[in-house]
Amino acid sequence: MHSKIRTVVVAAFAMVGMAFAVLPADAAQVIVVSPGQSIQAAVDAASPGDTVLVRPGTYHESVTISKDDITLEGSGTGAGGTLLEPPAQFPDDFCASVPPDFPTEGGGICVFGDFDHETGVVNSRVTGDRVTNLRVSGFAGDDIGTYATDSLRVDHVVAENPGVYGLAVLASTNTLVDDNTVRDVVSGQGAAMYLAFAPDANLAVTHNTMTATSFGVFVQDAGDVMLAGNTVTGSCDGMLVLYDNHPDDGQALPAGNIAVSGNTLSADNELCPANDFSHQPEIKGTGIALVGATKTAVTGNTVTGNTGTDLLSGGIVLLSAAPFGGLDESNVAITANTVTGNAPDDLHWDGNGTGVVISHNTCGTSSPAGLC
């Protein structure tokens, strides 16, 4: 996974007449932004390899990164750290329209390659960027939205009160999302993390904490994904892997190669209401739901206290995506999980598909009977 290590020279200097300070750091620069100065101006002035270091304070901006190898680094996520909140007036750019298919729009941090904004077709990817060590709060759209990236890293970030998604990683490859916190998603159709439309994503989502986020992690038509060591609580669905193969997604075949391991999904009993526009049924009380999943392994997870009466309610639920225009599940292994105290069942499989293995789980109830 791409990473950048900076050695910052202690003797810094302030450049007269500039909106920010520049610290020499070998061949790369550290551009320092202080309260009252513009993060976007610093990003625009940065060259590949540079770090934009944002001092403690509150900044009212929407920031877009569209060049390679830029690190946007805050000064912490706590009360004395770096906080990014919506501006009074959004800039006239695509980040202000993120996500474009929701009635509420306005993104906080956008990392964008070159793509057609109407069709989503990727022309070229922006490579090697990083967002780290800051708090993003209260944007009507996505707190952090990314599209057409490669080797992106998002770590040690707090995303709170987003209108739709805490973090959206779309049509991107070789991404690491590690040790972040997402909480209090406003929309019942939103999610802490939405990962979609990349059949060869090579995406790792590890050691994140998500609380009251409608959906915790929503993977849609993406492949080569690892979800490991995450915690989701107080949402309506802890983790959803969906292959609906909708024509608008531009993917004719399922992707697969999903590993869901070592996660904790508990008391995800928030209500996400039905939505006709997105074809979403009412969802409540779901630990892990696999709908039309293929080449997917679910192992070593702890799934407890998820209860409801809806289609996806229960501990670990495996269903066909045929009712949503997709395919039956195939080549799915659900093994060595602890799944207890869920309702209507700890384990549920609709009996469709091929190559399904459900074994060696610790659980109390299942449908059909005998899976525990």
N, C-alpha and C positions, 0 to 999 in steps of 0.2 A: 504494500500500500504506500502510495506516495506520501512523503512527509518532508518538511523543511526544517532545518535547524539553523538558527540565527545566532551569531556571536555579536553582541552589541558593545561597542566601545563605550566605556564609562564616561569619557569626556565628551559630552554632547554640546552642540552649539545651536543657537536659534538663528535662522537666516532672516535678515532684516527684510521686511516688506512682504513676507510670505504668510499664508494663513495657518501654517503649521510648522513645527520644528522637524528637522531632519537629523537623525543620528547616524553617523557612519558605521557601517557593519560589513567589513570586507567588501566584496563586489556589490552586495545588495545594500539597500537603505532601509532604515526604520523611520517611517514618517509618523510623527506624533501629532495627534489631534486632541485639543483641550476643549473644555466647555465653551460654547459660543462660536466654535469653529466648525467647518463642514467636513463630515466624514466622506461624503461623495466627492468633494474637491480633492481630498487626499487620495482616494481611490483613482480618480481620473489622472492625477499626477504621478501615480506609482508606475513602475516598470516591472516586468516579470522578475520574480525573485524578491520583491520588496514586501515589507510588512507595514501595514497601517495599524499603528498602536493607538488605541483610543483610551484616553485618561478617564478616571472616575468622573461621573456626572451623568446628567440626563440630556439626551439628544433627541430632538424631534425631526426625524428624517426618514425617508425611504431610500435605501441604498442599493445600487445595482453594480455587480461585478461582472465584467464581460471581457476580461483579458486573463491570460494564463498566469499561473504561479503567483497569485496575490494572497497573502495572509491578512485577514481582518481579525485583529485580536483586541479584545477588551481588557479591562483591568479587574475582572471579577464579576460574579453574578449576584452578590449580596447587596445589602443596603449601601455599602460604600464603594460599589463597583460601577460598571458601565451599563446604562439602561437606554434602550432605543424604544421610543414611542412614536405614534403617528404624528406627522406634521399637520399644521393647520391647513396647508394646501399641498396636495401631492404634485410631484413633477409630472410633466406631460410625457410619460414613457410607459412601456408595457408593464413594468413592475406595479404601477398604480392600478392596473387592471387585473391583478392576480388574486384569485383564479378567475379567468375570463368567463366561465360558464356559471357563476353564482351571482345572485342579485347584489350581494355585498362584496366589494372589491377593495383592494389596497394592500399591497405587500410591504413587509418590513425590510428584509434583506433578500435580494434576488441574485442568483448566480446563473447567468444565461450564456449559452453558446449562440451560434447563429442558426436560427430556425424560422420556418414560415409560421407566422402567428395565426394564420387562418387554418392551415392544414396540420401543423405540428411536425412537418417534415424537417429533419435535421440536415443542415448544410455542413456545419462543422461544429466540433465540440470545444468548449473552453476547458483547459486542462490544468490540474494541479493546484486548485484554490483551496483555501481553508478558512473556516469561520470558527472562532474559539473564544471562550472565556468572557461571555457577555450575556446580558438578559434582554430579550425582545418581548414587548408586551402590548397587547391591545389592538393589533391591526385587524381591520374588518375582513381582510382576506386571509392570506397566509403570513404567519410571522416570518418564516423562511421558505422561499420557493426556489426550486432549481429545475432547470430544463437543459438538456443537451450538454451535460458536463461529463468530464472524465477525470478520474483520480481526485475527486472532491472529498474533503474531510470536514465533518461537522462534529465538534466535540466540546464538552464542558460548557454547553449553552443551556440557558433556561428560556423556554418559550412558554408564555402564559397568556391566557385570554385571547387566543386567536379566534377570528370569526369563522374560519373554516379549518385550516390545517396548521398545526404547529410547525411541521416540516413536511414539504412535498418534494420528493425526488422522482422526477419524471424523465423518461427517455434518456437515462444516464447510465454510465458504466464505471466500474471500479471505484465504488463509493464506500467510505467508512463513516458510520454514524455511531458514535461511541460516547457513553457517559454523559448523556444529556438528560434534562428534566423537562417534561411537557405537562402542563396542568390547565384545567378549566377551559376546555374548548367550548365555544359558545353554541355552535351549530349542531343539531342532532344528526346532520349528515356529514359532519366534519370528523377529523381524526387527529390524534397526536402525530402520527406519521403515515403519510400516503406514499406508497412506493409502486410505481406503475409504468407500463408500456415500455419494457426493456427486456426482450427475450433472453439476452445474455448480459444481465446487469452486473454480475460479480459484485454483489452488494452485501455488506456486513452491517447488521444492526445489533449492537452489543452493549449490555450494561446500562441501558437507559431506564428511567423511571417515569411512568405516565399515570396521572391521577385525574379522574373526572374528565375524560377526553372524548366522550361519545365512543368512537372506535379507538382502540389503542393503536395497533399496527394493522394497516389495511394494505395488503399486497394484491394488486390487480394486474393480471396478464404480464407478469415479470418472472424471469427465470434466473437461476444461479443466485439464490438469496439465502443468507444465513441470518436467522433470528435467534440470538443466544444470550442468556443471562439477563433478560429484561424483566421488569416488574410492571404489571398493569393492574390497577384497582379502581373501583368506583366508576367504571365506564359501562357502556351497554354491551360491548363485544371486545374482549381482550385482544384477540388476534383473529383476523379474517384473511384467508387466502382464497381468492376468487379467480377462476378462469372462465369468464363469460364469453370470450372470443367475439366480442361485439364488433361488427364491421367498422365502426368509427375508430376502433383502436388500431386498425391496420395490421392485425396479427391473425393470420389464418389458422395457425396451429398453436396448441398450448406449449408453454415454455418448460416449466418444471424445474427440477433440481432445487428443491426448497428443503432446508434443514431448520427445524424448529426444536431447539434443545435448551434445557436448563432454565426455562422461563417460569415466572410465578404469576399466575392469573387468578385473582381472588375478588369475590364480591363485585363482579362487574354487572351490576343490577340497575344501572341507569336505563331510562327508556329513551330509545331513539325512534321517533315516530315514523310511520310509513311515508314515503315520498314517491308520488307517481312519476314525477319528472325523471328521477334517477332509477326508477323501477326498484326502489328499496322497500322491502316489507318492514313492518314494525319489528324491532329487535330489542330484546331485553334479556339479561341473564345468560350471557354466552362467554365461556372461557376461551376455547379455540374452535373456530369454524373453518372447515375445509370444504369448498364448494367447487366441484369440477377439478379438484387438484390432481396433478399428475407428477410422478417421480418425486414424492414428498415423504420425508421422514420426520415423525414427531416423537421425540424421545427425551426422557428424563425431566419432564416438566411437572410442576406442581399446580394443580387446577382445583380450586376449592371454593365452595359457597356461591356459585353462580346459579341463580334460579329464575325461572320465567316460564311462560306458557306459549312462546312464539316459535316460529319455524326453526330458528337457530338456537333456541334455549338449551342449556345443558353444559356439561363439562367440556368434552371433546366431541364435536359433531361433524360427521362426514356425509356429504350429500352430493348428488348429481347437480350439474349446472344446466341440464337440459331445459328445465322450466324457465331459465333466464337466457336461452339461446345458445348455451354452451354445450359441453360434452359431459359424459359420465366421468366419474373419478377413475383413476387408474394408477397402479403401481404405488400404492400408499402404504406406509408402515407406521403403525401407532403402537409403540412398545415402551415398556419400563417407565411409564408415567404414574404419578400419584394423583388420582382423580377422585375426590371424595366430597360429599355434601352438596352435590349439584342436583338440580331438578329441571326437567322431569327425570333425567338420567345422567349418570356420570359419563357413560359412553353411548353414542348413538350413531348407527350406520344405517343408511336407507337400503342397503343390500344391492345396490347397482354397481356397475363397473367391474373391473378385473384387476387381479394382482394386489388385492387388499389383504394386509396382514395386521391383525389386532391381537396382541399377546403380551403376557407378562406385565400387565398393568395392575396397580393396586386401586381397586374401585369397589363400589358397593352395588350399583344398579346399572343395567345396560339394556339397550333395545337394538336388536333382539336380545333376548336373555342369553346368558352364557358367554358373553364377551369378557367378563371380569375373571 
